[in-house]
Amino acid sequence: MIGLTGLMGIVVNNTIMLLDFANQERAEGKGIIDAAADAVKIRFRPLVTTSFTTVAGLLPLALTDPFWEPLAFTIIFGLVSSTLMVIIAFPAFYAAVETVRNGRRYLQQRIAKVFVS
């Protein structure tokens, strides 16, 4: 249970890093898909390096201490799988959420025009 809690913090941090970079790209005028793809492309090395160093740091703990072994392996395998998931799924989820958000904003503007005019 403690391993999952620690893992959630790391995964959320990775996602926030990509989300922030994609939002910066959008503020510079890039499209939704380009911003999401650039976020993964440009932040790929820091994302993988952070995950790799965490795994490398936990590996001795997982292999030498039976008491901490479940916690370490939970974080290691969860981190590897979540890093792959974030790299693969983030652009699709970001594009979907931004498209829905833009559609909602457009619909609100159209409704406001109908009732104001």
Secondary structure, DSSP 4 states (H G I P E B T S, - for coil): -HHHHHHHHHHHHHHHHHHHHHHHHHHTT--HHHHHHHHHHHSHHHHHHHHHHHHHHHHHHHHH-TTTHHHHHHHHHHHHHHHHHHHHHHHHHHHHHHHHHHHHHHHHHHHHHHHH-
